[in-house]
Amino acid sequence: MAFEITENLFKPKVLAVGASPRKGGNSDVLLGHFLAGVKRASAGAVEIQLRDCQITPCIGCELCRQSGQCTRFNDDMVGIYKNIIEFRGLFLISPVHNYNITAWMKGFIDRLYCFYDFVEPRPGKWSSKLANQGRKAVIAAVAEQSNKEEMGVTLEAMEKPLEALGYTIIQKFPVLGIFEKGKVADYPEIIRSAELYGEKLAREIIS
């Protein structure tokens, strides 16, 4: 059965996706405060930690072009797809690994390929099943480095795919110069920003 995305499915909720392999680390701390902001603005939220999920990397088999959804793998993405479809808000956060997002985040984003429609013959025009539905997102990255250029393509690796899928990125949140586990909790201005961005996203999807 193909995905059926209709207006009556949409909920003013946020799917918050963490991609750090380090439990209780800086990405987790920020995700928690982001969700506190979402809830303070009276929006619902679901948190997913990719390190706790079994997600098989996309192998480019193109079966989703026939069925409208990924039918190759019966893993945790099956349940996550429902949240993607129904929730207007999305928050992605990843530490910087080798100038990029983590392997967990890359695997998650690649499995969103099933939401694209392509015109044959290829290459040709394409569209997204999630486009033009008022979807909004915030993306965040945490880096040991103090220079934003040394984050490499981490933010862009989340920004570009989400924009292609139809999300409006309302905030990019680079966090620099922090490495020790949970140390970001000692920076009240960063914590406050995470909460404010959570509130901002919640208000955007409720209005």
C-alpha positions as CSV (number, residue, x, y, z in Angstrom):
1,M,0.0,0.0,0.0
2,A,1.4,3.4,-0.9
3,F,1.6,6.3,1.5
4,E,-1.6,8.4,1.6
5,I,-0.9,11.8,2.9
6,T,-4.0,13.9,3.5
7,E,-4.7,17.1,5.4
8,N,-6.7,15.4,8.1
9,L,-3.7,13.3,9.1
10,F,-1.6,16.3,10.1
11,K,-0.9,17.0,13.8
12,P,0.8,20.0,15.4
13,K,3.5,17.8,16.8
14,V,7.3,17.7,16.5
15,L,9.4,14.7,15.8
16,A,12.8,15.2,17.5
17,V,15.6,13.0,16.1
18,G,18.9,12.6,17.9
19,A,21.9,11.1,16.1
20,S,24.6,10.9,18.7
21,P,26.1,7.6,19.7
22,R,26.9,9.0,23.1
23,K,24.0,8.7,25.6
24,G,23.7,11.7,27.9
25,G,26.1,13.7,25.7
26,N,25.7,17.3,24.6
27,S,23.3,16.5,21.7
28,D,21.0,14.7,24.2
29,V,21.1,17.6,26.6
30,L,20.2,20.1,23.9
31,L,17.5,17.8,22.5
32,G,15.9,17.6,26.0
33,H,15.8,21.4,26.4
34,F,14.5,21.8,22.8
35,L,11.6,19.5,23.7
36,A,11.0,21.5,26.9
37,G,10.5,24.5,24.8
38,V,8.1,22.6,22.4
39,K,6.0,21.5,25.4
40,R,6.0,24.9,26.9
41,A,4.4,26.2,23.7
42,S,1.7,23.4,24.2
43,A,2.7,21.3,21.2
44,G,3.1,17.5,21.3
45,A,6.4,15.8,20.6
46,V,8.0,12.4,20.1
47,E,11.7,11.8,20.7
48,I,13.7,9.3,18.7
49,Q,17.3,8.4,19.4
50,L,18.7,6.7,16.3
51,R,21.3,4.8,18.4
52,D,18.4,2.9,19.9
53,C,16.9,2.1,16.5
54,Q,17.5,-0.6,13.9
55,I,17.6,1.2,10.6
56,T,19.1,-0.5,7.5
57,P,20.9,1.8,5.1
58,C,19.1,2.5,1.8
59,I,20.6,0.3,-0.9
60,G,19.1,2.2,-3.9
61,C,16.9,-0.8,-4.9
62,E,14.2,1.5,-6.2
63,L,11.4,-0.7,-4.9
64,C,9.8,2.3,-3.3
65,R,9.2,3.7,-6.8
66,Q,6.8,0.9,-7.4
67,S,5.1,0.7,-4.0
68,G,5.3,4.4,-2.8
69,Q,7.1,3.3,0.4
70,C,10.1,1.4,1.5
71,T,9.1,-2.3,1.4
72,R,12.6,-3.7,1.2
73,F,13.3,-3.6,5.0
74,N,11.0,-4.3,8.0
75,D,12.9,-2.2,10.6
76,D,12.3,0.7,12.9
77,M,11.8,3.1,10.0
78,V,8.4,1.6,9.4
79,G,7.1,3.2,12.6
80,I,9.0,6.4,12.1
81,Y,7.4,7.0,8.7
82,K,4.1,7.4,10.4
83,N,5.4,10.2,12.5
84,I,7.1,11.9,9.5
85,I,3.8,11.8,7.6
86,E,1.6,13.1,10.5
87,F,3.8,15.6,12.3
88,R,4.3,19.1,10.8
89,G,7.4,19.8,12.9
90,L,10.9,18.1,12.7
91,F,14.0,18.6,14.8
92,L,17.3,17.0,13.8
93,I,20.5,17.2,15.9
94,S,23.8,15.6,15.2
95,P,27.3,15.9,16.6
96,V,30.0,16.6,14.0
97,H,31.7,13.4,12.8
98,N,34.6,14.0,10.3
99,Y,33.1,17.3,9.0
100,N,29.6,15.7,8.6
101,I,26.6,14.3,10.3
102,T,26.9,10.9,12.0
103,A,26.3,7.6,10.1
104,W,23.0,7.2,12.1
105,M,21.7,10.5,10.8
106,K,22.8,9.8,7.2
107,G,21.1,6.4,7.3
108,F,17.9,8.0,8.6
109,I,17.9,10.8,5.9
110,D,18.6,8.3,3.1
111,R,15.6,6.2,4.0
112,L,13.4,9.3,3.4
113,Y,14.0,8.7,-0.3
114,C,10.7,6.9,-0.6
115,F,8.8,10.2,-0.3
116,Y,10.1,11.4,-3.7
117,D,8.2,10.9,-6.9
118,F,10.1,10.8,-10.2
119,V,8.9,11.4,-13.8
120,E,10.1,8.7,-16.3
121,P,12.4,8.5,-18.1
122,R,15.1,9.5,-15.7
123,P,16.8,11.7,-15.0
124,G,13.9,14.1,-15.2
125,K,11.6,16.1,-13.0
126,W,10.9,15.1,-9.4
127,S,8.7,16.1,-6.5
128,S,8.1,15.3,-2.9
129,K,5.0,13.8,-1.3
130,L,5.7,16.0,1.7
131,A,5.9,19.3,-0.1
132,N,3.4,22.3,0.2
133,Q,2.0,21.1,3.6
134,G,3.4,23.7,5.9
135,R,6.1,21.5,7.3
136,K,8.8,23.3,9.4
137,A,12.1,22.2,10.8
138,V,15.0,23.2,13.1
139,I,18.5,21.6,12.6
140,A,21.3,21.6,15.1
141,A,24.9,20.4,15.2
142,V,27.4,20.1,18.0
143,A,31.1,20.5,17.4
144,E,34.3,20.3,19.4
145,Q,35.8,22.9,17.1
146,S,35.4,26.6,17.8
147,N,35.4,27.6,14.2
148,K,32.2,27.1,12.3
149,E,34.0,26.3,9.1
150,E,35.5,23.2,10.8
151,M,31.9,21.9,11.1
152,G,32.2,21.1,7.4
153,V,28.9,20.2,5.8
154,T,27.1,19.0,8.9
155,L,24.3,21.5,8.9
156,E,24.0,21.5,5.1
157,A,23.8,17.7,5.1
158,M,20.5,18.0,7.0
159,E,19.3,21.3,5.5
160,K,19.4,20.4,1.8
161,P,17.6,17.0,2.0
162,L,14.9,18.5,4.3
163,E,14.3,21.5,2.0
164,A,14.1,19.1,-1.0
165,L,11.4,17.1,0.9
166,G,9.4,20.2,1.4
167,Y,10.4,21.5,4.9
168,T,11.1,25.1,5.6
169,I,14.1,25.4,7.8
170,I,13.2,28.1,10.4
171,Q,16.4,27.9,12.4
172,K,20.0,26.5,12.0
173,F,21.6,26.0,15.4
174,P,25.4,25.5,15.4
175,V,26.9,24.8,18.8
176,L,30.7,25.2,18.8
177,G,33.7,24.6,21.1
178,I,32.1,21.9,23.4
179,F,33.3,18.3,23.7
180,E,33.2,16.9,27.2
181,K,30.1,14.8,27.8
182,G,27.2,16.9,29.0
183,K,29.3,20.1,29.3
184,V,26.8,22.1,27.3
185,A,24.6,22.2,30.4
186,D,27.2,24.7,31.8
187,Y,26.3,27.2,29.1
188,P,22.9,28.8,30.0
189,E,22.8,31.0,26.9
190,I,23.0,27.9,24.7
191,I,20.4,26.0,26.8
192,R,18.1,29.0,26.6
193,S,18.5,29.1,22.8
194,A,17.6,25.4,22.5
195,E,14.4,26.1,24.5
196,L,13.5,29.2,22.5
197,Y,14.0,27.3,19.2
198,G,11.7,24.6,20.5
199,E,9.1,27.2,21.3
200,K,9.5,28.8,18.0
201,L,9.0,25.6,16.0
202,A,6.0,24.7,18.1
203,R,4.3,28.1,17.5
204,E,5.1,27.9,13.7
205,I,3.3,24.5,13.4
206,I,0.4,25.4,15.6
207,S,-0.4,28.7,13.9
